[in-house]
Amino acid sequence: MLIRPVALLALALGIGAHKQTNFTDDKLRHDNESAPSALPIVPESLASLTSVDSFATLSHARFPHHAVRIKKSDFCDPTVSAYTGYLDVDQGAKHLFFYFFESRRNPETDDVMMWINGGPGCSAGLGLLFEHGPCSIDVDGSSLNGTNWNPYSWNKEANIFFLDQPVGVGYSYADFGETVETTEDAAQNVHAFITIFFEVFKQFEGRPLHLAGESYGGRYLPVFASEIYDQNEIAKAEGRPTINLHSILIGNGITDISTLYQGRYEIECGIAALEIPFQQISSCVRMKSALPRCQALMRDGCIDQFDHMNCGAAVAFCDAQLSTAMWESGRNVYDVSMTCEDQELCYAEEAVIRDFLDAPETRKTLGAESPGEFSLCSGIVGRNFVSHLDKWAHHTQDYVAALLERNIRVLIYAGTHDWQCNWIANKLWVDKLDWTGRSAYVKESWRSWHVDGEKAGETKNAGPLTFATVLGAGHMMSPSLLWLHHSANPFIRPS
């Protein structure tokens, strides 16, 4: 079985300046009947979009309060067609920004992938420029446009879009300060966005769709995929087109909070990451004593029965007793083999990416309209989600189990050097996941997988579920890996 970075769909449309295009399930038309006849009534493909200066605006009969604005872009990858734009929601008051890049291999047949970053509150621009996008940030400043072409981008084999969500993240913004504060609410906007895209650009209709992300994506993606699946069932009953959802790919995600602190303890005080534990012995002794109480408080306040006040108190205790030593250690919480650079995300590249995306010339190229300074990770969005205890109030792993029962493929992959959303925590929740394939998965033996003859990690699978570790990788996987710069696909199951 091949688990590959199958691509996602890009949204691109840019005819005429500010023309409003409406379409029903079976028909597309211009709202402005007086529009010049020289303009195409509707773009039959992304290739028909040529303007890099103005947006085309699309709406959908089923989503009267949503619209998509899209234009061609010469950003990042000169070898493919690229597009940027906005999903406007709630009668145009909220605006979600996206980048879309066609596949370098065969955009006419390759799959579609959506990538989101985590946080909550972090921009997909981070994944694009720091991980597996078509271009990487030029830290040295030697390039003419601030980026370097990335030969190992995931659009090597897929059509992929990067989405800044929810509102308030990256270039996404709200006219009147409105916010989205739960994953379930965010899922509705993501579903609308994907539906409008597939309905407009018929060339992608029926293509397999893969949802991918990392970190808080472990919370986002199972909910987003479930929303798409449920809406597909409604669409089937009504005789409407459906989205061909194939899989979700979660890298170093936070999905089941019940295993998080156990995993962090083992990364710091065991040999799950490095050959010799790096945390101070005195801290490890204290943490080992606090862990059972943390787990009991989490179970009573968050898991068995959610109570906002008790769960909040449990989280505060667990963080104080089991996370403080790591934060004070000076190590990179996203890659424990490294020290933390003087940046929010511990990498020097962070400031360069932020300044690049905030530059007026970059904003002009992308058509980005968000007010204020660009931020890679929004503290406001993060605090809003935390105030609702979004990741603690829901059993997100139950969404994963439900998707597996419906034969939606799930890949959980994790770098072994991450502390934040570590591989041990992910292994523990996957092992105990309540679904009909659990017994077969538990019985399956671990096996090594290799890149160019070198061991790159371990993997196991049963049915639609696959788990893979990536040796030496951190939370943001690509920057950690030397072996990633090979032509071999890292998620091919060994024969």
C-alpha positions in Angstrom: 0.0 0.0 0.0 1.3 3.4 -0.9 0.8 6.3 1.4 2.1 9.2 -0.6 1.9 13.0 -0.4 -1.0 12.8 -2.9 -1.9 16.2 -4.0 -4.5 18.5 -3.3 -6.5 20.8 -5.2 -5.7 24.3 -6.0 -8.1 27.0 -6.4 -7.5 29.5 -9.1 -9.6 31.7 -11.1 -8.9 35.2 -12.3 -11.0 36.7 -15.0 -11.9 40.3 -15.2 -11.9 42.6 -12.3 -14.5 41.9 -9.7 -17.0 40.0 -11.8 -19.4 38.0 -9.7 -20.0 34.5 -10.9 -22.9 32.5 -9.6 -23.5 28.8 -10.3 -26.0 26.2 -9.3 -25.2 22.5 -9.1 -25.6 22.1 -12.9 -25.0 25.6 -14.2 -22.6 28.5 -14.1 -23.4 32.0 -15.1 -22.4 35.6 -14.7 -24.5 37.6 -12.3 -23.7 40.8 -14.2 -25.5 40.2 -17.5 -24.0 43.4 -18.9 -20.5 42.1 -18.6 -18.5 42.4 -21.8 -19.2 39.5 -24.1 -15.4 39.1 -24.7 -15.1 37.7 -21.2 -15.6 33.9 -20.8 -18.9 33.2 -19.1 -17.1 30.8 -16.8 -13.6 29.5 -16.7 -13.6 25.9 -17.8 -10.2 25.3 -16.2 -7.6 27.0 -14.1 -5.6 27.5 -17.3 -8.1 30.0 -18.5 -7.2 32.4 -15.7 -4.5 34.7 -16.8 -4.8 37.9 -14.7 -2.3 38.3 -11.8 -3.8 41.6 -10.8 -7.5 41.0 -10.2 -9.7 38.4 -8.6 -12.6 36.5 -10.2 -15.4 36.0 -7.6 -17.4 32.8 -7.4 -20.5 31.9 -5.4 -22.6 28.7 -5.0 -26.3 28.3 -4.7 -26.0 26.0 -1.7 -23.7 28.5 0.1 -25.4 31.9 -0.4 -23.3 33.5 2.3 -20.0 32.3 0.9 -17.9 33.3 -2.1 -14.4 32.5 -3.5 -12.2 35.2 -5.0 -9.2 33.8 -7.0 -6.5 35.0 -9.3 -3.4 33.6 -11.1 -0.1 34.2 -9.3 3.6 34.0 -10.2 4.5 33.3 -6.6 7.0 30.6 -5.5 7.0 28.0 -8.3 7.7 29.1 -11.9 7.3 25.5 -13.2 3.6 25.2 -12.5 0.4 27.2 -12.6 -0.2 28.8 -9.2 -3.2 30.8 -7.7 -4.1 32.7 -4.6 -7.3 34.0 -3.2 -9.9 34.2 -0.5 -13.0 32.3 0.7 -15.4 35.0 1.8 -17.9 33.7 4.4 -20.8 35.1 6.5 -22.0 37.4 3.8 -18.4 38.5 3.0 -17.5 39.5 6.6 -14.8 36.8 7.1 -12.1 36.0 4.6 -9.9 32.8 4.5 -6.8 33.0 2.4 -5.4 30.2 0.3 -2.4 29.4 -2.0 -2.9 26.7 -4.7 -0.2 25.0 -6.8 -0.8 22.5 -9.6 1.2 19.3 -9.6 4.6 19.3 -11.3 3.9 15.8 -12.6 0.5 15.6 -14.2 -2.0 18.2 -12.9 -4.7 16.7 -15.2 -4.8 13.4 -13.3 -2.9 13.8 -10.0 -4.8 13.9 -6.7 -5.7 17.0 -4.7 -4.4 17.7 -1.2 -5.2 20.4 1.4 -2.5 21.4 3.9 -3.1 23.3 7.1 -0.8 24.2 9.9 -1.7 23.9 13.6 -1.4 26.2 16.6 -4.2 26.7 16.8 -3.6 29.9 15.0 -0.6 29.2 12.8 -0.4 30.1 9.1 -0.1 27.6 6.3 2.6 29.9 5.0 4.9 28.3 7.6 4.3 24.8 6.1 4.7 26.3 2.6 8.0 28.1 3.1 9.6 26.0 5.9 8.5 22.5 5.2 7.2 21.0 1.9 5.9 23.8 -0.2 7.1 24.5 -3.8 9.6 27.0 -2.5 11.6 27.5 0.7 12.5 30.8 2.4 15.9 32.1 1.5 17.5 32.7 4.9 20.8 34.0 3.4 19.2 36.6 1.1 21.0 35.4 -2.0 18.0 34.9 -4.2 16.3 37.6 -6.2 12.7 37.0 -4.9 13.3 35.8 -1.3 12.7 32.1 -1.9 14.4 29.1 -3.3 12.7 26.5 -5.5 12.1 23.3 -3.6 12.6 20.1 -5.7 11.1 18.0 -2.9 7.8 19.8 -2.6 4.7 17.8 -2.2 3.3 19.3 -5.4 5.9 17.1 -7.1 3.1 14.5 -7.3 -0.1 16.4 -6.3 -2.2 19.5 -6.8 -2.0 21.1 -3.4 -3.5 24.1 -1.6 -2.3 25.7 1.6 -5.2 27.2 3.7 -4.9 29.9 6.4 -7.6 29.0 8.8 -9.6 29.8 10.9 -10.3 33.5 10.5 -7.5 35.6 12.0 -4.7 33.2 10.9 -2.0 34.4 8.5 -3.6 36.5 5.8 -7.2 35.5 6.8 -9.1 38.2 8.5 -12.6 39.4 9.6 -14.0 42.8 8.7 -15.5 43.4 12.1 -13.3 41.3 14.4 -15.4 38.2 14.3 -13.7 35.0 15.3 -14.1 31.2 15.0 -13.4 29.6 18.4 -14.0 25.9 17.9 -12.9 23.3 15.4 -16.4 22.2 14.7 -17.3 25.7 13.6 -14.2 26.0 11.5 -15.1 22.7 9.7 -18.2 24.3 8.2 -16.1 26.9 6.4 -13.5 24.4 5.2 -16.3 22.2 3.8 -17.8 25.2 2.0 -14.5 26.1 0.5 -13.7 22.7 -0.8 -17.2 22.2 -2.2 -17.2 25.5 -4.1 -13.8 24.7 -5.5 -14.7 21.3 -6.9 -18.1 22.6 -8.2 -16.4 25.4 -10.2 -13.4 23.6 -11.5 -14.8 20.5 -13.1 -11.4 19.3 -14.2 -10.8 18.2 -10.6 -14.3 16.8 -10.0 -14.0 13.2 -8.7 -10.3 13.4 -7.9 -9.2 11.8 -4.6 -8.9 14.4 -1.9 -6.4 14.1 0.9 -6.5 16.4 4.0 -3.0 16.9 5.6 -1.6 18.9 8.5 0.4 18.8 11.6 0.3 19.6 15.3 -3.2 21.0 16.0 -4.1 19.4 12.7 -4.5 16.3 14.8 -7.6 18.0 16.2 -8.7 19.8 13.0 -8.4 17.2 10.3 -10.6 14.4 11.8 -13.3 16.9 12.4 -13.0 18.5 8.9 -13.0 15.1 7.2 -16.0 14.0 9.2 -17.9 17.2 8.2 -17.1 16.4 4.5 -18.1 12.8 4.9 -21.4 13.7 6.6 -22.2 16.4 4.0 -21.4 13.9 1.3 -24.1 11.6 2.6 -26.6 14.4 2.5 -25.5 15.3 -1.0 -26.0 11.6 -2.1 -29.5 11.5 -0.8 -30.3 14.7 -2.7 -28.7 13.6 -5.9 -25.9 16.2 -5.8 -22.2 15.7 -6.5 -20.0 14.6 -3.6 -16.3 15.2 -2.6 -14.1 12.1 -3.2 -12.5 12.1 0.3 -9.8 9.5 0.4 -7.6 10.1 3.4 -6.2 12.3 6.2 -2.5 12.6 7.0 -1.6 13.8 10.5 2.0 14.7 11.3 3.0 15.0 15.0 -0.6 15.8 15.9 -2.5 16.3 19.1 -5.6 14.1 18.9 -6.1 12.3 22.2 -5.1 14.5 25.2 -5.2 11.6 27.6 -1.8 10.3 26.4 0.0 13.7 25.9 1.8 14.0 29.2 2.8 10.4 29.4 4.5 10.8 26.1 6.2 14.1 27.1 7.6 12.4 30.2 9.1 9.5 28.2 10.7 11.9 25.7 12.4 13.9 28.4 13.2 11.2 31.0 13.4 8.0 28.9 15.2 7.0 25.7 12.2 7.5 23.4 14.0 10.4 21.6 17.7 10.5 22.5 20.0 7.7 23.6 20.5 9.3 27.0 17.7 11.1 28.8 18.3 14.9 28.6 16.1 16.1 31.5 17.6 16.7 35.0 17.2 13.7 37.3 15.5 15.8 40.0 12.9 17.0 37.5 12.3 13.5 36.2 11.7 12.2 39.8 9.2 15.0 40.4 7.5 14.5 37.1 7.1 10.8 37.6 5.4 11.4 41.0 3.1 14.0 39.4 2.1 12.0 36.4 -0.5 9.6 38.0 -2.3 12.6 39.6 -2.2 14.5 36.3 -3.8 11.5 34.6 -6.4 11.1 37.3 -7.4 14.8 37.1 -7.6 14.7 33.3 -9.7 11.5 33.4 -12.1 13.0 36.0 -12.4 16.5 34.6 -11.8 16.2 30.9 -12.2 12.6 29.6 -14.9 10.6 31.5 -17.1 13.6 32.0 -16.1 17.1 30.8 -16.4 19.9 33.2 -15.0 23.2 32.0 -13.7 24.3 35.4 -12.3 21.0 36.5 -10.8 20.3 33.2 -9.1 23.7 33.2 -7.7 23.0 36.6 -6.4 19.6 35.5 -4.7 21.1 32.5 -3.1 23.8 34.6 -1.7 21.2 37.1 -0.4 19.0 34.3 1.3 21.8 32.5 2.9 23.2 35.7 4.2 19.8 36.9 5.0 18.1 33.6 5.8 20.8 31.1 7.6 23.5 33.0 11.0 21.8 33.2 11.1 21.4 29.4 10.1 25.0 28.7 12.9 26.2 31.1 15.5 23.8 29.7 16.4 25.9 26.7 15.9 23.0 24.3 13.8 23.2 21.2 10.4 21.7 22.1 9.9 20.9 18.5 13.2 19.0 18.1 14.8 18.0 21.4 18.2 17.4 19.7 18.5 21.2 19.2 18.5 24.3 21.4 15.8 26.8 21.0 16.5 29.9 18.8 15.3 33.2 20.1 11.9 32.9 18.3 8.4 31.8 19.2 8.8 28.6 17.3 12.5 28.1 18.2 13.8 28.4 14.6 15.7 31.4 13.1 13.8 31.0 9.9 10.6 32.1 11.6 11.5 35.8 11.6 12.6 35.7 8.0 9.4 34.0 6.9 7.3 36.5 8.9 9.1 39.5 7.4 8.9 38.1 3.9 5.1 37.5 4.1 4.6 40.9 5.6 6.5 42.7 2.9 4.4 45.0 0.7 5.7 43.4 -2.5 4.8 39.9 -1.3 1.3 41.0 -0.3 0.8 42.6 -3.7 2.0 39.5 -5.5 -0.4 37.3 -3.5 -3.3 39.8 -3.4 -3.3 39.6 0.4 -5.6 42.1 2.0 -5.4 41.4 5.7 -4.9 44.5 7.9 -2.1 44.9 10.4 1.2 43.1 10.6 1.5 39.5 9.4 1.9 37.0 12.2 2.9 33.4 11.6 0.9 32.3 14.7 -2.0 34.4 16.0 -2.0 34.6 19.8 -5.6 35.8 19.7 -6.8 32.8 17.8 -4.8 30.5 20.1 -6.3 32.0 23.2 -9.8 31.9 21.9 -9.5 28.1 21.2 -7.9 27.6 24.6 -10.6 29.5 26.4 -13.1 27.1 25.0 -10.8 24.2 25.9 -11.3 23.1 22.3 -8.9 20.2 22.3 -9.8 19.0 25.8 -13.6 19.2 25.5 -13.9 16.7 22.6 -12.8 13.1 22.1 -11.3 13.8 18.7 -10.0 10.2 18.5 -13.6 9.1 18.1 -13.8 11.1 14.9 -10.8 9.1 13.7 -12.4 5.8 14.6 -15.6 6.7 12.8 -13.6 7.6 9.6 -11.8 4.3 9.7 -15.1 2.4 10.0 -16.1 4.2 6.8 -12.9 3.1 5.1 -11.3 6.6 5.0 -7.5 6.0 5.1 -5.7 7.5 8.0 -1.9 8.0 8.2 -0.5 9.1 11.6 3.2 9.9 11.3 5.5 11.4 13.9 9.1 12.5 14.1 11.0 10.9 17.0 12.6 14.1 18.2 9.4 16.1 18.8 8.4 16.8 22.4 5.3 19.0 21.8 3.1 16.4 20.1 5.4 13.4 20.4 5.4 10.0 18.8 4.9 8.1 22.1 1.7 10.0 22.8 0.5 9.3 19.3 1.4 5.6 19.5 -0.4 5.2 22.8 -3.7 6.6 21.6 -3.6 4.8 18.3 -2.9 1.5 20.1 -6.1 1.9 22.2 -8.3 3.4 19.5 -11.7 1.9 19.7 -12.6 0.6 16.2 -13.3 -2.8 14.6 -9.7 -3.1 13.3 -8.1 -2.6 16.7 -7.3 -6.2 17.3 -5.7 -6.6 13.9 -3.7 -3.5 14.3 -2.4 -4.4 17.7 -1.3 -7.9 16.5 0.6 -6.4 13.5 4.3 -6.3 14.0 6.4 -3.2 13.6 8.7 -3.2 10.6 11.4 -0.8 9.4 10.9 1.3 6.3 13.9 2.7 4.4 15.0 5.5 2.1 17.9 4.7 -0.3 18.8 1.7 1.8 18.9 3.5 5.1 16.4 3.0 7.9 14.1 6.0 8.2 11.7 4.8 10.8 9.2 2.1 11.8 5.7 1.5 10.6 2.7 -0.8 11.0 -0.8 -0.8 9.6 -4.1 -2.6 9.5 -6.9 -1.9 7.0 -7.1 1.8 6.4 -4.9 2.8 9.4 -1.1 3.3 9.1 1.3 4.6 11.8 4.8 5.6 10.9 7.7 7.0 12.9 10.4 9.2 11.2 13.8 8.8 12.9 15.5 12.1 13.8 12.6 14.3 12.6 11.1 17.0 14.7 7.7 18.5 14.9 8.1 20.5 11.7 9.5 17.5 9.9 11.3 18.6 6.8 13.8 21.0 8.4 15.0 18.2 10.6 15.8 15.6 8.0 18.8 15.2 5.8 17.5 12.0 4.3 14.3 13.7 3.2 16.3 15.2 0.3 16.1 12.0 -1.7 13.9 11.2 -4.6 12.4 8.2 -2.7 8.9 8.7 -1.3 9.2 8.4 2.5 5.7 6.8 2.9 6.1 3.7 0.7 5.3 0.6 2.7 8.2 -1.8 2.4 7.4 -5.0 0.7 
